[in-house]
Amino acid sequence: MVKLRLKRCGRKQRAVYRIVAIDVRSRREGKDLRKVGFYDPMKNQTYLNVPVILDFLEKGAQPTGTVQNLLKKAEVFKELPSSV
């Protein structure tokens, strides 16, 4: 099963997160299938590669709670043909 989840990057006290498509059995810093965006909580910036995210969601990928909140905030789910 594939999940869309956060992968921690950056240094101590200055974490930034990559949003990645990754196998459920992999650990947080494990090998990802594809990078689909990033999130910087310090600057409150988010970049999403929406076509790739929609492709993964249509194929059955499940977002984690935090990633789902980021996607809702960016209104990505409105672009899906059927709601996830």
PADRENMAR-884169 format. One record per atom (N, C-alpha, C, O, CB): residue number from 0; residue in one letter; atom name; x, y, z negated. Coordinates in Angstrom, 1 decimal, padded with zeros to 4 digits. Glycine has a CB too. Layout:
BEGIN
(NUM; A; CA; (X; Y; Z))
...
END
This chain:
BEGIN
(0; M; N; (000.8; -001.2; 000.0))
(0; M; CA; (000.0; 000.0; 000.0))
(0; M; C; (000.9; 001.2; 000.0))
(0; M; O; (001.9; 001.3; -000.7))
(0; M; CB; (-001.0; 000.0; -001.2))
(1; V; N; (000.5; 002.2; 000.7))
(1; V; CA; (001.2; 003.5; 000.9))
(1; V; C; (000.5; 004.6; 000.0))
(1; V; O; (-000.7; 004.7; 000.0))
(1; V; CB; (001.4; 003.9; 002.3))
(2; K; N; (001.3; 005.3; -000.7))
(2; K; CA; (000.8; 006.5; -001.4))
(2; K; C; (001.5; 007.7; -001.0))
(2; K; O; (002.7; 007.7; -000.6))
(2; K; CB; (001.0; 006.2; -003.0))
(3; L; N; (000.8; 008.8; -001.1))
(3; L; CA; (001.4; 010.2; -001.0))
(3; L; C; (001.7; 010.6; -002.4))
(3; L; O; (000.8; 010.8; -003.2))
(3; L; CB; (000.5; 011.2; -000.2))
(4; R; N; (003.0; 010.8; -002.7))
(4; R; CA; (003.3; 011.2; -004.1))
(4; R; C; (004.5; 012.2; -004.1))
(4; R; O; (005.1; 012.4; -003.0))
(4; R; CB; (003.6; 010.0; -004.9))
(5; L; N; (004.8; 012.7; -005.3))
(5; L; CA; (005.9; 013.7; -005.4))
(5; L; C; (007.2; 013.0; -005.7))
(5; L; O; (007.2; 012.0; -006.4))
(5; L; CB; (005.6; 014.7; -006.5))
(6; K; N; (008.3; 013.5; -005.1))
(6; K; CA; (009.6; 013.0; -005.3))
(6; K; C; (010.4; 014.2; -005.8))
(6; K; O; (010.6; 015.2; -005.1))
(6; K; CB; (010.2; 012.4; -004.0))
(7; R; N; (011.0; 014.1; -007.0))
(7; R; CA; (011.7; 015.2; -007.7))
(7; R; C; (013.0; 015.4; -007.0))
(7; R; O; (013.8; 014.5; -006.8))
(7; R; CB; (011.8; 014.9; -009.2))
(8; C; N; (013.3; 016.7; -006.8))
(8; C; CA; (014.6; 017.2; -006.3))
(8; C; C; (015.0; 018.4; -007.1))
(8; C; O; (014.3; 018.8; -008.0))
(8; C; CB; (014.5; 017.5; -004.7))
(9; G; N; (016.2; 019.0; -006.8))
(9; G; CA; (016.6; 020.2; -007.5))
(9; G; C; (017.5; 019.8; -008.7))
(9; G; O; (017.9; 018.7; -008.8))
(9; G; CB; (015.4; 021.0; -007.9))
(10; R; N; (017.7; 020.9; -009.5))
(10; R; CA; (018.6; 020.7; -010.6))
(10; R; C; (017.8; 020.8; -011.9))
(10; R; O; (016.5; 020.9; -011.9))
(10; R; CB; (019.7; 021.7; -010.6))
(11; K; N; (018.5; 020.6; -013.0))
(11; K; CA; (017.8; 020.7; -014.3))
(11; K; C; (017.1; 022.0; -014.5))
(11; K; O; (017.6; 023.1; -014.2))
(11; K; CB; (018.8; 020.5; -015.5))
(12; Q; N; (015.9; 021.9; -015.0))
(12; Q; CA; (015.0; 023.1; -015.3))
(12; Q; C; (014.6; 023.9; -014.1))
(12; Q; O; (014.0; 024.9; -014.2))
(12; Q; CB; (015.7; 024.0; -016.3))
(13; R; N; (014.9; 023.4; -012.9))
(13; R; CA; (014.6; 024.0; -011.6))
(13; R; C; (014.1; 023.0; -010.6))
(13; R; O; (014.6; 023.0; -009.5))
(13; R; CB; (015.8; 024.8; -011.0))
(14; A; N; (013.2; 022.2; -011.0))
(14; A; CA; (012.7; 021.1; -010.2))
(14; A; C; (011.9; 021.6; -009.0))
(14; A; O; (011.0; 022.5; -009.2))
(14; A; CB; (011.9; 020.1; -011.0))
(15; V; N; (012.1; 021.0; -007.9))
(15; V; CA; (011.2; 021.2; -006.7))
(15; V; C; (010.9; 019.8; -006.3))
(15; V; O; (011.6; 018.8; -006.6))
(15; V; CB; (011.9; 022.0; -005.5))
(16; Y; N; (009.8; 019.6; -005.7))
(16; Y; CA; (009.3; 018.3; -005.4))
(16; Y; C; (009.0; 018.2; -003.9))
(16; Y; O; (008.5; 019.1; -003.2))
(16; Y; CB; (008.0; 018.0; -006.1))
(17; R; N; (009.4; 017.0; -003.3))
(17; R; CA; (009.1; 016.7; -001.9))
(17; R; C; (007.8; 015.9; -002.0))
(17; R; O; (007.6; 015.0; -002.9))
(17; R; CB; (010.2; 015.9; -001.2))
(18; I; N; (006.9; 016.1; -001.1))
(18; I; CA; (005.7; 015.3; -001.0))
(18; I; C; (006.0; 014.2; 000.1))
(18; I; O; (006.3; 014.6; 001.2))
(18; I; CB; (004.4; 016.1; -000.6))
(19; V; N; (006.0; 013.0; -000.3))
(19; V; CA; (006.5; 011.9; 000.6))
(19; V; C; (005.4; 010.8; 000.7))
(19; V; O; (004.6; 010.6; -000.2))
(19; V; CB; (007.8; 011.3; 000.1))
(20; A; N; (005.4; 010.1; 001.8))
(20; A; CA; (004.7; 008.8; 001.9))
(20; A; C; (005.6; 007.7; 001.5))
(20; A; O; (006.7; 007.6; 002.1))
(20; A; CB; (004.1; 008.7; 003.4))
(21; I; N; (005.2; 006.9; 000.6))
(21; I; CA; (006.2; 005.9; 000.0))
(21; I; C; (005.4; 004.7; -000.4))
(21; I; O; (004.2; 004.8; -000.7))
(21; I; CB; (006.9; 006.5; -001.2))
(22; D; N; (006.0; 003.5; -000.4))
(22; D; CA; (005.4; 002.3; -000.8))
(22; D; C; (005.2; 002.3; -002.3))
(22; D; O; (006.0; 002.9; -003.0))
(22; D; CB; (006.3; 001.1; -000.4))
(23; V; N; (004.1; 001.8; -002.7))
(23; V; CA; (003.7; 001.8; -004.1))
(23; V; C; (004.8; 001.2; -005.0))
(23; V; O; (005.0; 001.6; -006.2))
(23; V; CB; (002.4; 001.1; -004.4))
(24; R; N; (005.4; 000.2; -004.6))
(24; R; CA; (006.4; -000.6; -005.4))
(24; R; C; (007.7; 000.1; -005.5))
(24; R; O; (008.5; -000.3; -006.4))
(24; R; CB; (006.6; -002.0; -004.8))
(25; S; N; (007.9; 001.2; -004.8))
(25; S; CA; (009.2; 001.9; -004.9))
(25; S; C; (009.2; 002.8; -006.1))
(25; S; O; (008.1; 003.3; -006.5))
(25; S; CB; (009.5; 002.7; -003.6))
(26; R; N; (010.4; 003.1; -006.6))
(26; R; CA; (010.4; 004.0; -007.7))
(26; R; C; (010.4; 005.5; -007.2))
(26; R; O; (010.4; 005.7; -006.0))
(26; R; CB; (011.7; 003.8; -008.6))
(27; R; N; (010.4; 006.4; -008.2))
(27; R; CA; (010.2; 007.8; -007.8))
(27; R; C; (011.2; 008.3; -006.8))
(27; R; O; (010.9; 009.0; -005.9))
(27; R; CB; (010.2; 008.7; -009.0))
(28; E; N; (012.5; 008.0; -007.0))
(28; E; CA; (013.6; 008.5; -006.1))
(28; E; C; (013.9; 007.4; -005.1))
(28; E; O; (015.0; 007.5; -004.5))
(28; E; CB; (014.8; 008.8; -007.0))
(29; G; N; (013.0; 006.4; -004.9))
(29; G; CA; (013.3; 005.4; -003.9))
(29; G; C; (013.2; 005.8; -002.5))
(29; G; O; (013.0; 007.0; -002.2))
(29; G; CB; (012.4; 004.2; -004.2))
(30; K; N; (013.4; 004.9; -001.6))
(30; K; CA; (013.4; 005.2; -000.1))
(30; K; C; (012.0; 005.5; 000.3))
(30; K; O; (011.1; 004.7; 000.0))
(30; K; CB; (014.0; 004.0; 000.7))
(31; D; N; (011.8; 006.6; 000.9))
(31; D; CA; (010.4; 007.0; 001.4))
(31; D; C; (010.3; 006.7; 002.8))
(31; D; O; (011.2; 006.5; 003.6))
(31; D; CB; (010.2; 008.5; 001.1))
(32; L; N; (009.0; 006.6; 003.2))
(32; L; CA; (008.7; 006.3; 004.6))
(32; L; C; (008.8; 007.6; 005.5))
(32; L; O; (009.3; 007.5; 006.6))
(32; L; CB; (007.3; 005.7; 004.8))
(33; R; N; (008.3; 008.7; 004.9))
(33; R; CA; (008.3; 010.0; 005.6))
(33; R; C; (008.1; 011.1; 004.7))
(33; R; O; (007.3; 011.0; 003.7))
(33; R; CB; (007.2; 010.0; 006.7))
(34; K; N; (008.8; 012.2; 004.9))
(34; K; CA; (008.6; 013.4; 004.1))
(34; K; C; (007.5; 014.2; 004.8))
(34; K; O; (007.5; 014.4; 006.0))
(34; K; CB; (009.9; 014.3; 004.0))
(35; V; N; (006.5; 014.6; 004.0))
(35; V; CA; (005.3; 015.3; 004.6))
(35; V; C; (005.1; 016.7; 004.1))
(35; V; O; (004.2; 017.3; 004.4))
(35; V; CB; (004.1; 014.4; 004.4))
(36; G; N; (006.0; 017.1; 003.2))
(36; G; CA; (005.9; 018.5; 002.7))
(36; G; C; (006.7; 018.7; 001.4))
(36; G; O; (007.5; 017.8; 001.0))
(36; G; CB; (004.4; 018.8; 002.4))
(37; F; N; (006.6; 019.9; 000.8))
(37; F; CA; (007.3; 020.1; -000.4))
(37; F; C; (006.5; 021.1; -001.3))
(37; F; O; (005.6; 021.8; -000.8))
(37; F; CB; (008.7; 020.7; -000.2))
(38; Y; N; (006.8; 021.1; -002.6))
(38; Y; CA; (006.1; 021.9; -003.5))
(38; Y; C; (007.1; 022.5; -004.5))
(38; Y; O; (007.8; 021.7; -005.1))
(38; Y; CB; (005.0; 021.1; -004.3))
(39; D; N; (007.1; 023.8; -004.7))
(39; D; CA; (008.0; 024.5; -005.6))
(39; D; C; (007.1; 025.1; -006.7))
(39; D; O; (006.5; 026.2; -006.4))
(39; D; CB; (008.9; 025.5; -004.9))
(40; P; N; (007.0; 024.5; -007.9))
(40; P; CA; (006.1; 025.1; -008.9))
(40; P; C; (006.7; 026.4; -009.5))
(40; P; O; (005.9; 027.2; -010.0))
(40; P; CB; (006.0; 024.1; -010.0))
(41; M; N; (008.0; 026.6; -009.4))
(41; M; CA; (008.5; 027.9; -009.9))
(41; M; C; (008.1; 029.1; -009.1))
(41; M; O; (007.7; 030.1; -009.7))
(41; M; CB; (010.1; 027.8; -010.0))
(42; K; N; (008.1; 029.0; -007.8))
(42; K; CA; (007.7; 030.0; -006.9))
(42; K; C; (006.3; 029.9; -006.4))
(42; K; O; (005.7; 030.7; -005.7))
(42; K; CB; (008.6; 030.1; -005.7))
(43; N; N; (005.6; 028.8; -006.8))
(43; N; CA; (004.3; 028.4; -006.4))
(43; N; C; (004.1; 028.4; -004.9))
(43; N; O; (003.2; 029.0; -004.3))
(43; N; CB; (003.3; 029.5; -007.0))
(44; Q; N; (005.1; 027.8; -004.2))
(44; Q; CA; (005.1; 027.6; -002.8))
(44; Q; C; (004.8; 026.2; -002.4))
(44; Q; O; (005.2; 025.2; -003.1))
(44; Q; CB; (006.4; 028.1; -002.2))
(45; T; N; (004.0; 026.0; -001.4))
(45; T; CA; (003.7; 024.7; -000.9))
(45; T; C; (003.8; 024.7; 000.6))
(45; T; O; (003.3; 025.6; 001.3))
(45; T; CB; (002.3; 024.2; -001.3))
(46; Y; N; (004.5; 023.7; 001.2))
(46; Y; CA; (004.5; 023.5; 002.6))
(46; Y; C; (004.0; 022.1; 002.9))
(46; Y; O; (004.4; 021.1; 002.3))
(46; Y; CB; (005.9; 023.7; 003.2))
(47; L; N; (003.0; 022.0; 003.8))
(47; L; CA; (002.4; 020.7; 004.1))
(47; L; C; (002.4; 020.5; 005.6))
(47; L; O; (002.1; 021.4; 006.4))
(47; L; CB; (001.0; 020.6; 003.6))
(48; N; N; (002.9; 019.3; 006.1))
(48; N; CA; (002.8; 018.9; 007.5))
(48; N; C; (001.5; 018.3; 007.7))
(48; N; O; (001.3; 017.0; 007.6))
(48; N; CB; (004.0; 018.0; 007.9))
(49; V; N; (000.4; 019.1; 007.9))
(49; V; CA; (-000.9; 018.6; 007.9))
(49; V; C; (-001.2; 017.5; 008.9))
(49; V; O; (-001.9; 016.5; 008.5))
(49; V; CB; (-001.9; 019.8; 008.1))
(50; P; N; (-000.8; 017.6; 010.1))
(50; P; CA; (-001.1; 016.4; 011.1))
(50; P; C; (-000.6; 015.1; 010.6))
(50; P; O; (-001.3; 014.1; 010.7))
(50; P; CB; (-000.6; 016.7; 012.4))
(51; V; N; (000.6; 015.1; 010.0))
(51; V; CA; (001.2; 013.8; 009.5))
(51; V; C; (000.4; 013.4; 008.3))
(51; V; O; (000.2; 012.2; 008.2))
(51; V; CB; (002.7; 014.0; 009.2))
(52; I; N; (000.1; 014.3; 007.4))
(52; I; CA; (-000.7; 013.9; 006.2))
(52; I; C; (-002.1; 013.3; 006.6))
(52; I; O; (-002.5; 012.3; 006.1))
(52; I; CB; (-000.9; 015.1; 005.3))
(53; L; N; (-002.7; 013.9; 007.6))
(53; L; CA; (-004.0; 013.4; 008.0))
(53; L; C; (-003.9; 012.0; 008.6))
(53; L; O; (-004.7; 011.2; 008.5))
(53; L; CB; (-004.7; 014.4; 009.0))
(54; D; N; (-002.8; 011.8; 009.4))
(54; D; CA; (-002.5; 010.5; 010.0))
(54; D; C; (-002.4; 009.4; 008.9))
(54; D; O; (-002.9; 008.4; 009.0))
(54; D; CB; (-001.3; 010.6; 010.9))
(55; F; N; (-001.6; 009.7; 007.9))
(55; F; CA; (-001.4; 008.8; 006.8))
(55; F; C; (-002.7; 008.5; 006.0))
(55; F; O; (-003.0; 007.4; 005.7))
(55; F; CB; (-000.4; 009.3; 005.8))
(56; L; N; (-003.5; 009.6; 005.8))
(56; L; CA; (-004.8; 009.4; 005.1))
(56; L; C; (-005.8; 008.6; 005.9))
(56; L; O; (-006.5; 007.8; 005.3))
(56; L; CB; (-005.4; 010.8; 004.8))
(57; E; N; (-005.8; 008.8; 007.2))
(57; E; CA; (-006.7; 008.0; 008.1))
(57; E; C; (-006.3; 006.5; 008.1))
(57; E; O; (-007.1; 005.6; 008.3))
(57; E; CB; (-006.7; 008.5; 009.5))
(58; K; N; (-005.0; 006.2; 007.9))
(58; K; CA; (-004.5; 004.9; 007.9))
(58; K; C; (-004.7; 004.2; 006.6))
(58; K; O; (-004.4; 003.0; 006.4))
(58; K; CB; (-003.0; 004.8; 008.3))
(59; G; N; (-005.2; 004.9; 005.5))
(59; G; CA; (-005.5; 004.3; 004.3))
(59; G; C; (-004.5; 004.7; 003.1))
(59; G; O; (-004.6; 004.1; 002.1))
(59; G; CB; (-005.5; 002.9; 004.4))
(60; A; N; (-003.6; 005.6; 003.3))
(60; A; CA; (-002.8; 006.1; 002.2))
(60; A; C; (-003.6; 006.8; 001.1))
(60; A; O; (-004.5; 007.5; 001.4))
(60; A; CB; (-001.6; 007.0; 002.8))
(61; Q; N; (-003.2; 006.5; -000.1))
(61; Q; CA; (-003.9; 007.1; -001.2))
(61; Q; C; (-003.0; 008.2; -001.9))
(61; Q; O; (-001.8; 007.9; -002.2))
(61; Q; CB; (-004.3; 006.0; -002.3))
(62; P; N; (-003.5; 009.4; -002.0))
(62; P; CA; (-002.7; 010.4; -002.7))
(62; P; C; (-002.8; 010.3; -004.2))
(62; P; O; (-003.8; 009.8; -004.7))
(62; P; CB; (-003.1; 011.8; -002.3))
(63; T; N; (-001.7; 010.6; -004.9))
(63; T; CA; (-001.7; 010.6; -006.4))
(63; T; C; (-002.6; 011.8; -006.8))
(63; T; O; (-003.0; 012.6; -006.0))
(63; T; CB; (-000.3; 010.6; -007.0))
(64; G; N; (-002.8; 011.9; -008.1))
(64; G; CA; (-003.7; 013.0; -008.6))
(64; G; C; (-003.1; 014.3; -008.4))
(64; G; O; (-003.9; 015.2; -007.9))
(64; G; CB; (-003.9; 012.8; -010.1))
(65; T; N; (-001.8; 014.5; -008.6))
(65; T; CA; (-001.2; 015.8; -008.4))
(65; T; C; (-001.2; 016.2; -006.9))
(65; T; O; (-001.5; 017.3; -006.5))
(65; T; CB; (000.2; 015.9; -008.9))
(66; V; N; (-000.9; 015.3; -006.0))
(66; V; CA; (-000.9; 015.5; -004.6))
(66; V; C; (-002.3; 015.8; -004.1))
(66; V; O; (-002.5; 016.6; -003.2))
(66; V; CB; (-000.2; 014.3; -003.8))
(67; Q; N; (-003.2; 015.1; -004.6))
(67; Q; CA; (-004.6; 015.3; -004.2))
(67; Q; C; (-005.1; 016.7; -004.6))
(67; Q; O; (-005.8; 017.4; -003.8))
(67; Q; CB; (-005.6; 014.3; -004.9))
(68; N; N; (-004.7; 017.2; -005.8))
(68; N; CA; (-005.0; 018.6; -006.1))
(68; N; C; (-004.3; 019.6; -005.2))
(68; N; O; (-005.0; 020.6; -004.8))
(68; N; CB; (-004.5; 018.9; -007.6))
(69; L; N; (-003.1; 019.3; -004.8))
(69; L; CA; (-002.4; 020.2; -003.8))
(69; L; C; (-003.1; 020.2; -002.5))
(69; L; O; (-003.3; 021.3; -001.8))
(69; L; CB; (-001.0; 019.8; -003.7))
(70; L; N; (-003.6; 019.0; -002.1))
(70; L; CA; (-004.3; 018.9; -000.8))
(70; L; C; (-005.6; 019.6; -000.8))
(70; L; O; (-006.0; 020.2; 000.2))
(70; L; CB; (-004.4; 017.5; -000.4))
(71; K; N; (-006.3; 019.5; -001.9))
(71; K; CA; (-007.6; 020.2; -002.1))
(71; K; C; (-007.4; 021.7; -002.0))
(71; K; O; (-008.2; 022.4; -001.4))
(71; K; CB; (-008.3; 019.7; -003.4))
(72; K; N; (-006.4; 022.1; -002.7))
(72; K; CA; (-006.1; 023.6; -002.8))
(72; K; C; (-005.8; 024.1; -001.4))
(72; K; O; (-006.2; 025.3; -001.0))
(72; K; CB; (-004.9; 023.9; -003.7))
(73; A; N; (-005.2; 023.3; -000.5))
(73; A; CA; (-004.8; 023.7; 000.8))
(73; A; C; (-006.0; 023.4; 001.8))
(73; A; O; (-005.9; 023.6; 003.0))
(73; A; CB; (-003.6; 023.0; 001.3))
(74; E; N; (-007.1; 022.8; 001.3))
(74; E; CA; (-008.3; 022.4; 002.1))
(74; E; C; (-007.9; 021.5; 003.3))
(74; E; O; (-008.4; 021.6; 004.4))
(74; E; CB; (-008.9; 023.7; 002.7))
(75; V; N; (-007.1; 020.5; 003.0))
(75; V; CA; (-006.7; 019.5; 004.0))
(75; V; C; (-007.9; 018.5; 004.2))
(75; V; O; (-008.1; 018.0; 005.3))
(75; V; CB; (-005.5; 018.8; 003.6))
(76; F; N; (-008.6; 018.2; 003.1))
(76; F; CA; (-009.7; 017.2; 003.2))
(76; F; C; (-010.8; 017.7; 004.1))
(76; F; O; (-011.6; 016.8; 004.6))
(76; F; CB; (-010.2; 016.9; 001.9))
(77; K; N; (-011.0; 019.0; 004.4))
(77; K; CA; (-012.0; 019.4; 005.3))
(77; K; C; (-011.7; 019.1; 006.7))
(77; K; O; (-012.7; 019.1; 007.5))
(77; K; CB; (-012.2; 021.0; 005.1))
(78; E; N; (-010.5; 018.8; 007.0))
(78; E; CA; (-010.1; 018.5; 008.4))
(78; E; C; (-010.2; 017.0; 008.7))
(78; E; O; (-010.1; 016.6; 009.9))
(78; E; CB; (-008.7; 018.9; 008.6))
(79; L; N; (-010.5; 016.2; 007.7))
(79; L; CA; (-010.7; 014.8; 007.9))
(79; L; C; (-012.1; 014.5; 008.5))
(79; L; O; (-013.0; 015.2; 008.1))
(79; L; CB; (-010.5; 014.0; 006.6))
(80; P; N; (-012.2; 013.6; 009.4))
(80; P; CA; (-013.6; 013.3; 010.0))
(80; P; C; (-014.5; 012.7; 008.9))
(80; P; O; (-015.7; 013.1; 008.9))
(80; P; CB; (-013.4; 012.3; 011.1))
(81; S; N; (-014.0; 011.8; 008.0))
(81; S; CA; (-014.8; 011.3; 006.9))
(81; S; C; (-014.1; 011.7; 005.6))
(81; S; O; (-012.8; 011.6; 005.6))
(81; S; CB; (-015.0; 009.8; 007.0))
(82; S; N; (-014.8; 012.0; 004.6))
(82; S; CA; (-014.2; 012.5; 003.3))
(82; S; C; (-013.5; 011.3; 002.7))
(82; S; O; (-013.9; 010.2; 002.7))
(82; S; CB; (-015.2; 013.1; 002.4))
(83; V; N; (-012.3; 011.6; 002.0))
(83; V; CA; (-011.5; 010.6; 001.3))
(83; V; C; (-011.9; 010.7; -000.1))
(83; V; O; (-011.3; 009.9; -000.9))
(83; V; CB; (-010.0; 010.9; 001.5))
END
